[in-house]
Amino acid sequence: MRNRFLLTICLLAAVITASAQTGTVRGFVFNKKNGEPVIFTNVFLKGTTMGVQTDVNGFYSITKVPAGDYMISVSAINFDSVSQRISVKANQIVQQNLYLKEKELLLKEFEISGDKDNEQNRVGASVTTITTKEMNKLPTIGAEPDLAQYLQVLPGVTFTGDQGGQLYIRGGSPIQNKVLLDGMIIYNPFHSIGLFSVFDTDVIRNVDVYTGGFGAEYGGRVSSIMKITTKDGDKKGIHGKVSASPFVSKVQLEGPLKKQKENSAAGSSFMVSGRTSYLKESADLFYPYVDTAGLPFNFTDLYGKLSFSGENGSKLGLSAFNFRDKVKYRSLQDLNWNTYGVGTSFVLIPNNSGFVFDGSMSYSDYQITLDEASRPSRNSRISGFNLGLNFKYFFGKNDFQWGVETIGFSTDYTFFNEVNREIKQEENTSELGLYMRYKAILGKLVLEPSFRLQYYASLAEASPEPRIGAKLNVTNNFRLKGAAGMYSQNLIAGVSDRDVVNLFYGFLSAPENSPSKFKGDDVDSKLQKARHFILGFESNLTKYLTLNAEAYYFNFNQLTNINRNKLYDDIPANADKPAVYKSDYILERGQSQGVDVVLKYEYKRLYVWAVYSLMKVTREDELIDYSPVWDRRHNVNFLVSYTFGKKLDWEMNVRWNYGSGFPFTQTQGFYENINLSGDLGSNFTTSNGTLGTAFGQLNNGRLPDYHRLDMNLKKTIVTGERSLLEFTAGATNVYNRENIFYFDRIKFERINQLPILWNLGANFKF
């Protein structure tokens, strides 16, 4: 027994000693030309199996490296490879930044291949990573690509139209999607003309779109997360861009506040961007055939950022934005919204510590007003702060992450439903989220269990939310993956399901006076809740052809909606009326299920992206079961990008989209609506009423199918060592498909989406 005990002690001592003989190599990979991080590229120790991929900040960390001398190497597309000799000692952290030089000559037959190591070492369920390289492969609406246009080609994403269009992700409504810009919450990321987002493509470094099953580091939404990371600005010299088209013009400028020295990470920079549309004015000249009202959309986007970085790669960013939108659509609606915000984000790399810290703090304000000819005005405002801190520790290829997020906001909302019953809310609330996530690579299995505890102060309610993601590398070319989790949120949307033109996008916090029963059963929570279940696979069919398929089931087991059936005020005089006809809010449940299939081919100068989505979305309230207006059963996107010419200075981009018809509420009949609120002397038998509409069953009909072809041709002319011109010619809706926008019930007139729109654009980069 004594010998066994001594043997055990010796073995433990050997393990501890072996662990103590290892060190860590970490640092950042930078573009030598401008100081911008090089993201998602492999860093490895030559002659070993040890290596990792840089993150969105260009950071890498290789841990458990045995003491000794190594050659650390990094290679990336469009950059010359770099190697550096390093020496690792026991219990030591080696800080090694790497600087890559852009290739001066792009070969005619260059190849692009996927990063299989990254595919095998992360779960990647229901997440799409977008960089400006991918966005530039899409046909542009004007002079340059836009994030709103690229999001429309992602699996599981439904887009409801060119005018007033919104994005719906796997059956969730826009209010259930959380959009983060360097940690700042953006409450409305899309302009009223659905061709444009509020984000300038040239300030974006990376976008991660989680269409479900996201980990515990994200909370407060039950459908999806969109995380946008911006660039830091050129730290070596002044750089900018001027662009113009019939749709929009833009100026973007960046440069150093303190010029970064050669092979140094320390420096500071600025970046500003401003763009404005003149659709309403240019439509009369370029598109007089569109509509007698032209294109009634105007918007302005302003963004600025200051960046500061230290020698070890730690950095601080200060940013501000102001986005404005204005619509005057015929005599129906006059809409204005304005949002602004300020924020700070940071990454901290402590010396001689295995931890990495990052976080953000911001304040934002969003206001929207909608004036209508037939109804009282609607108003909504939401303003508040959010603060997030994240801590990450690396060991081998595994890591452990934990953090905290706190949000405080106020809402001020006024709305009138179809029978002009007022719904009003003024509320102050706060949320606190605590989370932890662990990533473990166990042979061929990758596991990411996580847990979040979300507390909603205004409701005095906590929501425990376990989540998990997993991937099994069956072979080098075939991988199974899955994710599941529980989610909750406070915010609800101030939207009417029967709006003719749905441009109003308001916010309310979860009400304290929401119903306590649903179909006779007690309800023990006032939150909106959902459960996600996702299962899929990835396959490298060839070196350049990949197939990705996922099946999902989302159970929205509790939702809160504005009560479209409210007929009476909730006052003592109406105590005998059923609650479903007098409550401001109504509870609902729903399901979303479907399959997304993505086929991607990327070789040399040809890029092909094909997506098919099958989806079914259902909702039920106290009275009926129905399909929401975004229940598009079939959706197809086909994107092709081809670069050609002796100097590879020509590019052709084509996109075709098909979608089956949306549900809509049919008109059952008309009647004369007599105002009975007059005095006793009023003669109701002779007074004139207004035209009232009798609706059929909610969303019982289907609109015609939608399809559209967009294409453009781009020519690049190099005008100097650091300057070039880009000319773009193209068209939206090339074969002039008449896709329905809405049907004017009163005039019995069909209103279509945008017809063919030819465009020319020019960009000057310097």
N, C-alpha and C positions, 0 to 999 in steps of 0.2 A: 504493500500500500504506500509505504514511504517512497519507494522508487518511482511509482506512478505519479505521486505528487511532485517529486523533483523533476520528472520528465515534463509534466505539464507546465511547471514554472519555467523551465528552460525553453520550451516551445513558445510560450507567451513572450519571453524576453527576446527570443529570436525575431518574432513578428514585429515587436516594438522597435527593435534595433534596425530591422530592415526598413520600416516606415520612416525612421529618423534619418536614414541615409538618402532620402529623396528631397528634391527641391521643386520650385515652381518657376516656369518661364511665362511671362505675360507682357502685354504691351498693346500698342495700337499699330494699325497699318494705315498709312496716309498716302494720298496722291501727292507726289513731290511737286507737281506743277502749281497746285492751289491750296494744299494743306487740308483738303476735304478727306474724311475717312473713306477707305475702300472697304465696302461692306460685303458680307457673305462670300468671302474667299478663303481658301484653305491655307493654314499655316501648319507646318509639320517639321519634325526633326528628321533629317535625312538618315537613312539606314535603320530607322525604327518604325514601329506602327503607331507612334504617338503623334497626334495632330488634332486640331480643332478648326472650326470655322469662325471667322470674325462675325460679330453681331452688328446691329444697326448703327452702332457708334464706331465700328472698326476695331473693337476690342477683342482680344483673344487671351486665353489663360490655359496653359498646358501644365497640369499638376502631376505629382507623383513621378517626377523625372529622376531616375537614379543619378547620383553624383558622377560627373565626368564631363568630357568635352564633346560638343555637338556642333553640327552645322544646321542652323535654323533657316528654313526656306519658305518663300511664298510666291505664288504665281497667280495671275488673274488675266482674264480676257482683256485685250487692248493695252496690257502693261508688260514691260520687260520683267522677267523673273529676277528675284533678288535673294541672295543667300548671305548669311552673316555667321561668323564663328563665335560661339559662346562657351562659357565654362560654368557648369552648375555645381554648387556645393551643397552639402547636406543642410537642411533647415534654412535654405536661403531662397529669397525671391529675386529672380533676375528680371529686371525691367528692360525690355528690348523693343523699342519702336522700330518699325520698318517703313521705308519710303520707296514707293514704286514710281517709275518713270513711264509716262505714256509712250506707246510705240509711235514713232514718227511716220511709219508707213504701214497702212493696212493692206495685207495681202489680198489679192483678188479671190483666192479660194480659201478664205479663213473658215474654220470650223467652230461650231458652238455645241458643246455637249453638256448634259445635265451633271450635277454634282451628286453622284451616287452615294458618297460617304455621308453627305448631309441628309439624303433621303432615308438612309438606314438608321441614323442616329437621332431622329426626332419623330414624334408621333405624327404631326402634320394633318390631323383629321379636321376637315372643314375649315381650312385656312388657305388663303391665296395671298402670296407676297407679290406686290407690284412695285416696280421701279420705273423711272422715266424711260428706260429702254423699252419696256413693254408698252407703255402708253404711246410712245412714238410710232408704234406699228399700227395704230388705229387710224382710220380716215379722220382727218381733222374737220371740224366745223368752223371754218375761218382759217386763221394763220397757224394755229398750234393746237395740239391735243388738250383734252380736258379730262380730269378724273371722273366726272359724271358720265362721260361717254364710255370710258373704259369699264366702269363698274357694271354697265348694262350687259357686258358680254361674259360676266362671271357666272359660274354655275349656281343655281338656286336663287338668282336675283331676278325679280320681275319689275319692269319699268312700265308705268301707266300712260306715258305719252309725252309728246314734245312740249305741250303747253300745260303748265300746272302739274307736270309729271312728278311722281315720287317713286322712290325705290322701296320695294317690299322684299324682304329676305326670308326665304323658306317659310312663308306663311305669316311672318310677323309684320306688324304695321310699323311705319316710320318712327313712332314714338318709342318703340321697343328696340331701336338701334342706337347704340351709344357711339358718338363720334368724338375722338380725342385728337387735338392738334398740339403736339409736344406736351401732352398732359392736360391741356385746356379743353373743357367741354364746349363743343360747338352745337348749339341747339337747332340750327337750321343750316345744313351744309349745301343746300341746292337752291338755285334761283328759280323763279317762277316759270321761266322758259327752261324746260328740262334738259337742254343741251349743255348747260354750264353749271359747274359747282362754284363755290366761293373761293376755291383754292387755285393759286397760280401754279401751274405745273413746274415752272422753273425754280420754285423754292422748295419743292418736295424732294426728299432723299429716298423715302421708302413708305409704303402703305401696306399694312397687314389687315386683311379683311377676314374676320372670323364669322362664318355663316352658321355657327352652332357649336356646341360642345366645348366652348372655350374654358380655360383653366380658372382657378380661383383668384388669380391676380386681377381679374376684371369682374366688376359687380354692378348692381343697380339697373340691369336690363335683362329682359327675358328672351331676347331673340338673337342679337348679333352685336359685334364690336368692330369698329373701324379705327385703327390706330395709325395716325399720320405723323411721321417724323420729318422735320424740315432740315435743310442744309444749314451749314454754319456761315457761309459766305467765304469768298476768296481771301486767303490770308497773305497772298503773294503780290497781287496787283489788282488794279481796277478792271472790272469785268461787267458786262451788261448786255441788255437785249432790248430792242425796240421792234414792235410788231404792229401790223395794221391789217384789217380786213373789213368787209361790209358789216360784220357783226360787232366787232370789238377791237379796241386798240389798247396797247400795253407798253409800259416802260418798267424795266427791272434793272437795278444797279447794285453791285456788291464790290467790296474791296477791303483792304486792311485798315484798321485803326492804328495798329502797330505791326509793321511788316514782320512776318515770320522769317527767321534766319534759316540758312541751309541746314537740313537734317536736324531740325528742332521742332518740337511739338508746341512750344510756347508761342502765343500770338493772340491777336484780337482782330475782329472784323465786323463789318456792318452789311446789312442786306435790306433793301427796300423794294417794294413792288406796288405798282398801281395800275389798275385797268378799269376801263369804262366801256359800256355798250352804247350804241346809238341806233338800236334796231328800229325804234319808232320813227326816227328821222330818215334812216337809210332805206327803209322798206318802201317809202313812196318813190324813191329813185330807182332802186334795183329790183324790187319785188312788188310792183303795183298790182299784180294779179292775185296776190295772196288773199286779201280780204279788204272790204271797204274800210275797215278799221285799222288796216296795216298790221304791224307786229307791235302790240302795245306794251312791250317789255323794255325796261331800262334798269341797269344795275351798275354799281360801283364797288370795287374791292380794293382795299388798302391794307398792306401788311409790311411790318418792319421788324428787324431782329438785330440784336447786338450779341456777339459771341466772344468769350474769353476762355483761353485754354492755358494750362500749365505745362511744365516740361514733362511731367509723368503722364500726361493725357487727361488729367482732370479738367473739367470744363463747366462753364456757366453760360446759360443763354437767357436773354431778356427779350421778350417779344410783345407786340401789340398788333391789333387788327381792328378794322371797321368795315363791315359789309352792309350794303344797302340795296334794296330792291323796290321797284315801283311798277305797278301794273294798272292800266286803265282799259278794261276790256268792255268794248261796246258801251251799252248803257246798263250792263248787268252789275259789274263790280269795279270798285276802285280800291286797290290794295297797296299798302306801304308797310315795309318792315325794315328795321334797323337793328344791327347787333354790333357790339364792340367788346373788347376785352384786353386785358394785360396779363402777362404771366412770366414766370421764370422756371427754368428747368436746369438740372445739374447732374453731372456724373462725377463721383469722387472716388479716386483710387488711393487709399491710404498706403503709405510706405510701410514695408515689412508686415503687411497684413494680408491674409487670404480673402478678405471681404471686398466687395464692390458695392458702393451705395449709389443710388440714383433717386431722383424725386422731382416734384413739380409743385408749384403753387400759383394759382391764378384767380382772377375775377372776371366775370363776363355778364353781359346784360343783353336781353333780346326782347324787342317790342314789335308787335304787329297789330295793324288796324285794317279792318275790312268794312267798307261802306257799300251797301247794296241798295238798289232801287226799290226792292219789294220788301225789305226787312230792316229792322234796326241794326245799327253798327255792332260789330263784334270787336272785342279788344282783348289782348293777352300780353302779359309781361312776365318774364321770369329773369331773376338776377340773383347772383350769389357767387360763392367761392368754392374752390376745391383744392385740397392739399393731399399729396400722395408721397409716401416714402417706401422705398424698396431696398432690401438687403439680399445679397447673393453671395454664396460661398461655393467654390469649386473644389472637387476632389476627383481626380481622374477625369473620365468623361461624364461623371455624374455631377449634379449640383443641387443645392438646397436654397430655396428662395422664400422669403417671408416679407410682410409689409403691412402698412396701414394706410387707409384712405378715409378722409373726412370731407363731407360736402355740406354746405349750408346754402339755402336759397329761399327766396320769397316768390310767390305767385300772385298775380292780380288778373282776374279773368272775368269777362262778361260775355254771355252768349244767349241767343234766343233760338229755340227749336222751331220746328215747322209750324207749330200753332202759336208762335210768338210768346211762349212761356219763358221767362227770364231764368237763367242759371248763372249765379255769380259766386265767385270765391276769392277771398283774400287770405293767404296762408303763409306762415313762416315755418320752415322745417329744417331738419338736419339729419344726416346719415353718417354712420361710422362703420367702416368695413375693416376687418382683420383677416389676414389670410396666410396660408403656408402652402408651398408646393415643393415636391421632391421629384427629381428626374433620375431614374436608375436604368442603366444599360446592363442587362443580365444575359450575356451571350447574344442570342438572336432576338431577345425580347426587350422592348423599351417600355418602361412604365412611368407614368406621370400622375400619381395620385395627388390630390389637392383638397383643401378645405377652406371655406370662407364663412365667416360669421358676420352677417349684415344686420345692423341695428338702425331702426327708423324711429327717431325721437318723437316726431309729432304724433305717431300712433302708439308709442311705447311698446314696440313689437320687435323681436329679434327673429332672424331667419337663418338657421344653420343650413349650409349648402355644401354637401360633399360632392366631389367631382373626380372623374378619372379618365385618363386617356391611355391607350396602349397600341403598340405596333409589334407585329411578329414578322421578322425577316425570314420568310419560308425558304427563299433562295436569294441569290444576289440580284435577281431581276423580278422577283414577285414578293409583295409585302401585304399582309393583312393589317387593317387598322380599325380602331373604334374609339368612341368616346361616349360618356354619359354624365349627367349632372343635374342638379337642382338650381333654379334661378328665381330671383324675385326683383320687383321694382316698385317704386312709388308713383312716378309720373304717369298721368293718363292724358290722352289727346282730346283737344277741344275741337272735334270735327263732326260734321253731320254726314251720315251715310247717304243722304239723298241730295247733297249739294250738286247742282247742275255743273258748275265749274269749281272744283275743290282746290282753291288756292290758300285758304286760311289754315294756318298751322299753329294752333295755340297749345298752351300747357296748363295743366292743373296738377296739384299734388293729390295723393290719395285722400278722399274725403272721410272725415270721421262719421258722417251721417249716411254712409253707404248701407245698403240693405244687410240685415243680419241673417237672412235666410235666402236660400236658393232652391226653388221648387219644393218648398216645405222643409228642407233640411237646414239645420243650423250651420252657420259659417263662422269659423273661429279666427279668421284673419281678414284684414282689410287690404292686404297687399295683392298685387298681381303676381301670379306664380306660374312657372312652367318647368317641365322636365324634358330633357333632351336625350335621345337615344340614336346613335350613329354607328353604322357598320359599313366598311368599304374595303377596297383594295387598290394597290398601285402596281403597275406592271411596265417594265422597260421592254417593249415588244422588239425593238431594235436599239441600236446605239443612239438613234436620233428620234425615235418614235415612242411616246409614253401614253399609257392609258390609265385614267383615274376614274373610279366609279364609287359612289356612296349612296346608300339608302338611309333614310332618316325618318324618325317619328318624333314629333314635338307634341307634347300634351300640355296645352294651356289650361291647366286645371282651375284657374281662377283669373278672370279679367274684369275690369271695371270700365264702363262706357257711359257716355251721356245718354240719358233716357229719352229716346226718340218717341216714346209713347206717352210722355207726360201731357196730361190734359188739364190737371187741376193744381192749384197751389197747395202746398203742404201746410195747411192752417187748420185750427180746430173745427171750423165750419165744414171741412171736408173729411172729417174723421171717419165717416162711413164709406169713403171711397177706397177701392183697392190700392194698396201701396204701389203696385206696378204702374198706376196711372198718375201718381202724385210725387213720387220720389224724383229728385234731381238726377240720380244715378241708377244704373242697373247693373247687375252682375251677369256675367256670361262665362261660358266655357267653350273650348274649341280644340280642334286637332289639326295638325298639318303633317302630311306624310308625302314622301316622294322619293325619286331617284334622280341623281345628277351624274352625267357621264361626260368626261372631258378627254378629248384626243388631241395631243400636241405633237407637232413635227417641227424640228428646228435643225437645219443643216445648211451650212454655208450661207447663201444669200436668201434662202427661202424660209419663211415662218408661216405655219398653219395652225390655227386654233379652232377646234370644233367642239361645241357644247350642246347637249340635249338635256332638258330638264322636264321631268314629269312630276306634277304636283297636284294635290287635292287639299283644299282648306275648307273647313266647316266651322260654324259657330252656332251656339244655341243660347237663347235667353229665356226668360220666364214664359214667353208666349210662343216663339217659333224657333225652328231650325233654319239656317240659311247659309249661303256662301257669301263671304265678303267680296267687295268690289275688286279686289286684287287676286281672286282665285283664277289664275291662268293655268289651265291644265297642261298645255304643251308649249314649250319655249325652245327655239333653236337659234343659235348664233354660229356664224361661220366667218372667220377672219383669215385673210391672206395678206402677207406682206412680202414684197420681193424687191431686192436691191439689184441694180444693174448699171451698165455703163463701164467704160474702160477704167474710169477713176472711182467707180462705185458711187457716183454722185447723183444718180436717179433712184427714186423709190416710188413704187406703186402700192397703195393700200386699198383693200376692198373689204367691206363688211356687209353681210346679209343677215337680217333678223326676221324670224317668223314667230308669231304668238297666236294661240287660239283666243277666241273671244272672251271678254270679261263679262261677269254677271251685271245685270242692271234691273231696276225696278220698272215694270211696265205701267203704262197709263191705263187705268180702268175706265175712266170717264171724267166728265167735267160737270160742275154745278155752279150756281150763283151763290156766292158767299155773302150773306147779309150781315152787316154790323149790328148786333143786338145790344150794344152798349150805350145807345142814345137815351135821351130823356123820355118821360112818359108821353110827351106830345108828339113823338116821332111816329110817322105812318110807315110801318114796315112793308105794307102792301104796295106802296108806290115808290119807295126809295130804291135806288140802284145799288146793286152789290158789285163785288169784284169776282173775277173768274177764279173759281177754286178747282183744284185737281184732286180727283179720287185715284189714289195709287193702288196698284195690284199688290200681290204678295212680294215681300222684300226680296229683290235680286233674283227673281224667278225666271228672268229672261237672259239671253246671251247676245252680246254684240257680235258683229262680223269679225272674222279673223283679221289679224294685223300682219303686214310684212313690208319691209323697206330695204332698199339697197343704197349704201353710201360708198363713195369711192373718191380717191384723190391721187394726184401725181405731184411729186416734190422734186425740185432741182436744187442742188447745193453748189454754190460758187464760192471758192476760197478767194478772198480779196486781200488777205495779208497774213502775217505770221500768227496773229491771234484774232482774226476777224473773218467773217463769212456772211454770205447772203443766202437765204432760203426763199424760194418762190413756190407757192402751193396753188394748184388749181384743182377744183373738185366740185362735187355736188352731193347734196343730201336728198334722199328719196329720188334716185336717178330715174326710175321709170314712172314717177309721178303717181304712185299708188294712192287712192282715196281711202285713207284710214280714218275711221270715225273718231271724233273728239267727244261730242255729246249730241243729244237730240233735244232741240228746243220744243218742249211740249206745247207751249202756248201758240207759237207760230207754225207748229208742225213742220219744222225745218231741220234737216241734218247739217251739223257743223263738223267739218273734217279737221284732222290734224294738218300739219304744214305740208304744202305741195313741194314740188321740186324746187330746191334753192341752190342755184349756182353760186360759187364763191371763188374769189381770188385773194390770196394773202401773201404777205411778205414779212420776213424776219431779218433783222440785221443784228448779228452777234459780234461783240467786240471785247 
